[in-house]
Amino acid sequence: MNIIQTFYSYTDGDPLFDNAGFLSAEFNWLSIALSCVLLKQHFGKVTLYCNHKVRILVEELHIPYTNIVEIPDFMENYEGYNLWALPKVYTYSMQREPFLHVDCDWFMFEKLSDDFLSSDLFAQNIEYDDQFYNRKCIERFIHAGGVVPQCVNAELSAPICRVANAGILGGNDIDFIKRYVNQVYSFIKKNDRVLKVTKDGFINSFYEQMFFYSMAREENKSVNYCTRGDKLSTKFDWLDVDFTCKPKYGYMHLLASLKRSINAQIFVSQYLRNIAPDLYKNIIQTYINRGGHTIINYFDICSDLCINNLRTNDLIFSETKKYLNIYIPISKEGLDSYITKSNYKEDNLLSKIFCIDLMRYNAEKSLVENYQEICSVNDKNITFFWKENLLKKNKLKLNNQFSFIELSQDIYKYLFPNYHFPFRNPIMAFLKDPLILKVKDVLLRGIGAEIIRYMWTVSEATAPQIISHIQLELKDDDVRSDSELIMKYIISFITNNVLLCDE
């Protein structure tokens, strides 16, 4: 079976700066590289279909495709149409043998089974359009004068449409693929004028995904899916997305808003660094050398700060006033005396709130003074994940640089008036992230808070010991039986430098 991918760059300039929907262009290329490397690990050979300027860049970046097929710049004929899925359809049309097409933001951590790959047809999953994206798109399209093929009538008459998610797509029935591609081309040709006028990006889901799904149903074709179920929402809240940088299983697809998450992009860069460090460095170094502005810090490549999200002094002052519900005119100099003047006692609510705000400020100060050291600790923790069985047997300890405070009931109600107070005091944690140079305020309740309390009272503990303690301490029966959920918290704390690994 041929393993194939497509990337067509529309930019007039250097495709290195084509972000393809990511927050920053370097992540687009890190994503392409990660997807390719994972596929090569499983299948040995991967072919990329791309236009000329992409081919030149891919070769320069040393993304290890076995073969690169150059396709013409035919999308110049569709400038202004918003038909971004058409290059993929073009790639489908070139196949004469069974194939698996994988999107460049789709990561195959675990090889698909031989049984799956022997199917007549396959795709990622059935999308259950409960958000009515496809329905509303087609209504707009028809209202504008568009004509839809007969094969989709049954699906459009259903209360809620279904389509086949094309994160992966392909199969062994090449004759069907040919008919499917011809249907797409016929649709594009018949509706050329309307497609140019409407410029609706959702139309791509219609012709690429609904045509595939509807034609397969109409012809009684069997389609295999990576994730099964016929009511998987187009909110994609069913996806088990874990951005901690540890060895993964299954697959991940950075579709829709996931692609624009900074956590997703940090994950892509760190995961690639662990499995292909030279490739990772070459992409980032090339991007920086060509004038690219990164949105995270790469201290292993560039010692300079690339991004700084710390608050300015003016913003700190403004947020402190808001935090304390101070709406009277007051100077920076007067703020401290306002808090500490004699009619406020140390145990007064306002003084407690100010202490929390001050703790956050000190966490920011510590981050800016020690960001490279914190990043080094973070790297060590990530390396820990990739050493077999260490997570279960090695000792963990609470980072003495970790800032947190237990919230009493009066503070909690002040800060979170709409939240129910838990049966044990929650914890406000201040997580220092050197990659984006920002302190994150995180409210911990239940499992998270209990882990911090336990690790504060013991000098060190293994992950199984932490899990056993939480299961004994918490009253929730679901938590007691779900050791995997507790382990996810532990992994998250290691990722965020809350817990340190003892090697």
N, C-alpha and C positions, 0 to 999 in steps of 0.2 A: 504493500500500500504506500502511495506517495504522500508524504507529510508536507504540506504547503502553507505559506502565509502570503499576505498581500500588504504592501504599504505604498501608497501613492501620495506624493507631496504636491500640494496645490500652490505652495508659496512661490512667488516670483524670484525670491532671493535664495539665500543659503538654506537648504532644508534642515541644517543643524538647528535652526531656530524655529522650526515648525513644532508647535507644542501639541498638535493633534488632540486638543481637548484637555490636556493636563495643565496644571497650574504654571508649569515652567517647561521649556523645551528639553532640558537635559533629562527630565523624567520620561519623556516620550522615548528617547533613545535607550535609556536604561531599561525601560519596559520591554522594548523590542529585543534588546540583548538578552534579558532574563528569560523571556518566552522562548527565544531561539535555543539558548543553552540548555534549558530544561527538556525541550523536545529532542535535542541531540543526545542527551543522556539516555533517553528512552528508546529512540528509534535509530540513532546513528546518522541519519541523513535528513536534512530539511532544506526545502527550496523556497526562495523568496521571489515573488513576482513584484516588480517595482518599475517606476519610470527612471530615466537615465540618471538624473541628478541624485536620486536616492541610491542607485547602484554605486556611484562614485563615492558617496559618503559612507555607505555600509562597508565598503572595502577599506576606506581610510580608517574607520573606527575598529576594524578587525572583528566585526560581529560574525561569528563563525558559521555562516550558511554554507552548506555543501555545494549549492548551486544557486546562481542568481539569474532569473529570466527577466530580461528587459522588455517592458511593454511600452507601447507608444503613448505620447502625451495626449491621448484622445479626449481627456476631460476638458481640454481647452475648448472643445465644441459645446460644452455644457457649462460654461462660465456663468455664474449667477443662478444656477438651477438648484443648488443644494442637494445633489444626488451623490452623497459621499459613499454610499454602499455599492455604487456601480462598478468601481475597479475590482471589488471582490467578485461580482457577478462575471466580469470579464475573465478573471482567473478561473472561475468554475467552468466557463465556456471552453477553456483551453485544455481541459482534462480529457484524456482518452482511456485512462485506467482508474481503478478505484483510488480514492483519495480521502484524506482527512485535512480539512482547512481549519486553521486555528488563528483566531484574532491575535494581534500583536500585544494586546493587553490581557491575554488569557494565559494563565500559568498552570502547566500540568505537573504538579508535584508528584503525582503517582500515575504510572502508566495505565492507560485504558486497557481493559481486558481484551484478549483475543476474541472472545465471544462478542463483545461490543463492536469491535472493528470488523467483524465478519458480517455485520448486519447489512441489509439491503440499503438502508438509509439511516442516518443518525444526526442528532443536533444536541444542543446543551440541555434544554428543557422546554416544556410547553409553558408559554407565558399566558397567564390568565389575566386578561386586560380589565381588571376591576377598577382601574383608574381611568379607563375609557380613552386612553391616548390614541389608540388606533381608530376607535369609533369616531371620535371628534375630528380626527385628521381626515377620514374618508368623507364625513359629512361636509367639511369645508371644501374638500377636493371636488365632490360631486356638485356642490352649490356653485363652484367656479366654472363648471362645464366639463369636468373630468369624466371619463368613461372607465368603468372597472370591468374586468373579465368575468365571464360566467362562473368560472371555477371558485370564486370567493363568495358567491351569493348565499350559499348555505351558511357560511360562517358569519356573514354580515346580518343574517336574519336571526341569529342566536341572540339571547339577551346580553351575553358577554362574549366578546370575541376571544379567540385563542390563536396564537401564532407560535412558530418554532424559533426559539432564541438561537441565533446564528453565531454565538461565541465560538462554537465549533460547528461545522456542517460538512456533510459529505456522504460517502457510502460506496457500495459496490455496484449499484444499479446505475450505470453511466447513461443508459438510454433515458431513464427518468430525468436525470440531471440535465440532459440536452433539452428535453421538452420544457422543463422548468425554466431554463435560461432563455429559451425562445419565447416563452410567455412573458418574461420580464422585458425583453427587448421589444416585443410587440406592444406592450403597455407603454413603454417610454416613447416609442415612435408615434402612437396614436394620440398621446396626451402631451406632445412636445410644448405646445403653446401654454397650456394650463400649468404644467410643471415649472415653466420659466416664470410665470406670473406669480404663482403661489409661494414658491421658495420655502415650502414647509418641510423641515427636516424629518418629521415623523413619517413622511411618505416612504422613507427608506425601509422602515420596519414593515410597511405594507407590502411593497413589491419583493423585498428579499425574504422576509420571514413568513408573512401570511400566504404568499403564493406557494411556498414550499410546503407549509402545513396543509393548506386547503387542497392542493393537487394530490398530495399523498393520500389524504382521506378520500378524495373523489375516486382515486384509482385503487383504493383498498391496499395501499402499500404499508408495510410494517416499518415503523420508525422507532429506533432505539434512542433513549435519552440518558445523558449523564446523571441528571437528577430527575427522578420520576415523580409523577403527580400531575393532575390536570387542573389544580387550583392554586398554582404558584403565582402569587401576586406580582404585578408589575411595579410594586413598591420595592420588590426584592428584599423584603425584610426577613425572608426565609433563608437567605444566604448566610452561612456560618463564616463570617469574615473575621479573621484573627490577624492583626498587624504586628504581633510580636515576632521578632526575628529569630525564630527557631525552626528546625526542620519541619516541613509541612507534609500533609497527606491530602489526597483528593485534588481539587482544583480551586483556583480563584480567578474571578473575572472582574476586572475593574471597569465595570460598565456604569453609565449614567453618572450620578453624583459621586460615586466612589472614586472615580478618576480624579475628581477635584478635591479630594481630602488630603490634607498635608500629611496625615498619618500614613495613608496609603503610599504616598510618594517617598516618605522616609523608609518605609518597609521595602519598597522596590530597590532603593539604593543599597540598603544594608544587606538584603538577601543576596543581591548580585555580588556584592563585595565578598561575601562569605564563600560563594561557590565559584566565582571567576574574578579574583581580585585584580589581575592585570587588565582585563577587559573593562572593568569598572573604572580603574584609574585612567585608562586611555580615553574613555568617553568624557569623563569630568575634566581632565586636563585639556583635551581638545576644545571643549566648550568654553572653558575659562580663557584659554589662549586666544580664541577667536572673538573675545569680547562679550561672552555670555554672562549674564547676571544670575547667579544661582539664588534659590530661595531657602536653602539650608546651608549650614556651615560644613565644609569638608576639611576638617583639621588634619586628616591624614594626607591630604594633597596640598592644601593651601593654609598656611598659618594665619593669614589675615581673616578678619571677620567679614563674611560675605553678607550676612543678614543679622539685624539687631531688632528684636521686638520688645525690648525693655521699655518701660514707661519713661517719659520725660519727667523732669521735676514738676512742670506745670500740670501734667496729667495726674501725677501722684497726688498733688495738692487738691486738684479738682475731684478726684475719685474719693479721697479721704473725707472731704466735706460731704459728698453724697453718701458715702458709707455710714457716716455718723449722723445723717439727717440734719446737717448744719446748713441752714438756708439764709442765715444772716450774713451781711458783708463782713469779711474777716480776712486779715492778711496772713501770709505764711508764718510770719513771726508770731502772730497772735494765736495761731491755732493750738500750739502746745500749751500755752497758758490757759486757753479756754478749756482744755481737757483736764489739766492738772490743778486748776485753781481750787481753793480750799473747800468749796461747797460740793466737790465731788470726792467721794471716798474711793479707796483702792478697789473695793468690791462692788462699786457702782457699775451698772450695766454699760454706761458710756465708756468708762475706763477700760472695761473688759473688751469692748468692741475695738477700742483704739489699740489695745495690745495685739489683737489679731491683725489689724492693719499694719502695725509696726513690724510684726513677724514677717509679713509678706514683703515689706520693704527691705528687711534685712536679708531675706532669701534672694531678692533681686541683687542686692549689693554683693552677696557671696557669689552669685552666679557670674557677675561681670568680672569679679576679681579672680575666679578660679575655673573659668569655663573650659579651658583645655584639660585641666586635671579631671574635671567632672566627665568630660568626653572620654578620657582615657579609662575611667572606671566603667563607663557605659560600654565601651568596646570590650573590656574584659568580661563583663556580664554576658554580652552577646556570644562571645567565644565559648562561654560556659555551656550554652544551650547545645552547641554542636559536638560536644564530647559525650559519647554514649554513657547513659546511666548516671552521670554526675548529678543530675537534678534530683534523683531519688536518694542517693546515698551521702552526698556531701553536705556539710553544715552551712547554714545560712545565718546571717546576723543582720540586725537593723543598722543601717547606715547612720553613723553619728552626726552626719551633716544634713540629715533629713529633718525638715521643719514641719511640725504638726502641733495641733492643740485640740484637746477635748472640748466640746461645746456643751455648756450647761443648758438647761431647758429655756432659761430666759434669753440667752444669746441666740439659741436655735430659732426660737419663735420670732425674734427680732429680724434675723437674717432671712429666714424661710417661713414666712407667715402662712403659706398655703400647704406646708408639708406637715404630715403627722409626726410627732416626736416618737422615735423608736424606743424599745424597752430598755436599751442601754445607750449611754451618751455617744452621739456620733462624733466623728473626728474631722476637722478641717486640715487638709494636707496641702503643702506647697511644693509642687514638683518642679525641679529645675531642669529645663530642657536646653542643653547647650547647642543642639543642632539648629534650633531656631532662636536661641537666646531669649527665652521667655520663661517666666514662672507661671505655672498653671495652678489655679485654685481648684481643689478636688474635694468634694464632700463624700466622706466614707461612712457608710452605715452597715450594719449586719456583718457579713463575712469580712469585708475589707477592714472595718474598724476593729473587729475582734482579732484579726491577724496582727495588727499594729500593737494592740494592747498586750497580746501574748509575747510578741518578740521584744517588747519593752521590758518585760519582767524576767525574761531568760536571756542568757548571754548568747546562746546559739541554739539552733534546732534544724533538723532535716525537714524536707518537705513532708514526708509521711508523718513525722511528729506534729507538725503544724496542722495537718489535716485531721489527725486523731483528736487534737485539742479542740478544734472548731466543732467537730461533730459531737463532742461531749458537752460543749459550752452552750451552743445555740439551741433554741427550743424548736425551731422549724424542722419538721420531719423531712421535708423535701431536701433541705440543706444537709441534714445528717446522712442521707443516703447518696448524696451527689458529690463524690470525692473529686470528679473531673471538674466541677464548677469551682471548688475550692482551689484546685491546682491552677486554674486559669487566673485566679486572683494572685497566686504566688508568682506565676510567670510574669504577670503584668507588673508586679512590684519589683521584680528583678530587672525588667526592661526599663523601668523608670528610676532605677538606682535607689529605690527605697530599701530593698534587701540586697546585701552583698554576698557573693559566692566565695566560699572558702575552698580553694583548690589544694 
